């Protein structure tokens, strides 16, 4: 797979009810050692619903900051640790940006909160 952990890509994220969902940005959260071996990736949904950013399982991306601009997102957004999906490589677009190491540490905290990990 050509995507790495922290990459932001565009894909059709499946709706929780099983329907097709809409095209939106996602962040690859799967470990790189699996990204290099498998033809699918675990991704986290990105939404522009900023109200979702008030949850410890969600990460706010402010595109007015250099870190936010590096993500390739065009609007302030929230990465949700609550909405994850496993998608086949051919359904993931190319990377439009990447989360910085600092944002990835924060996203790790969000994923831990979502899954009640120590």
JOTACOR-V13683 format. One record per pair of residues at least 24 apart in sequence whose C-alpha atoms are under 7 Angstrom apart, sorted by the first residue. I is the first residue (numbers start at 1). J is the second residue. If there is no record, write none. Layout:
BEGIN
i:I j:J
i:I j:J
END
This chain:
BEGIN
i:1 j:35
i:1 j:36
i:1 j:39
i:1 j:89
i:3 j:95
i:4 j:28
i:4 j:32
i:4 j:35
i:5 j:29
i:5 j:30
i:5 j:31
i:5 j:32
i:6 j:98
i:6 j:99
i:6 j:104
i:7 j:95
i:7 j:97
i:7 j:98
i:7 j:99
i:8 j:71
i:8 j:95
i:8 j:96
i:8 j:97
i:8 j:98
i:9 j:92
i:9 j:93
i:9 j:94
i:9 j:95
i:9 j:96
i:10 j:92
i:10 j:93
i:11 j:91
i:11 j:92
i:11 j:93
i:39 j:88
i:39 j:89
i:40 j:86
i:40 j:87
i:40 j:88
i:40 j:89
i:41 j:86
i:41 j:87
i:41 j:88
i:41 j:89
i:42 j:84
i:42 j:85
i:42 j:86
i:42 j:87
i:43 j:84
i:43 j:85
i:43 j:86
i:44 j:79
i:44 j:80
i:44 j:81
i:44 j:83
i:44 j:84
i:44 j:85
i:45 j:79
i:45 j:80
i:45 j:83
i:45 j:84
i:46 j:77
i:46 j:78
i:46 j:79
i:46 j:80
i:47 j:77
i:47 j:78
i:47 j:79
i:48 j:75
i:48 j:76
i:48 j:77
i:48 j:78
i:49 j:77
i:49 j:78
i:50 j:77
i:50 j:78
i:52 j:78
i:53 j:78
i:56 j:110
i:56 j:113
i:57 j:81
i:57 j:82
i:57 j:110
i:57 j:111
i:57 j:113
i:57 j:114
i:58 j:110
i:59 j:107
i:59 j:110
i:67 j:100
i:70 j:97
i:70 j:98
i:70 j:99
i:71 j:97
i:71 j:98
i:71 j:99
i:72 j:96
i:72 j:97
i:81 j:110
i:81 j:111
i:81 j:114
i:82 j:114
END
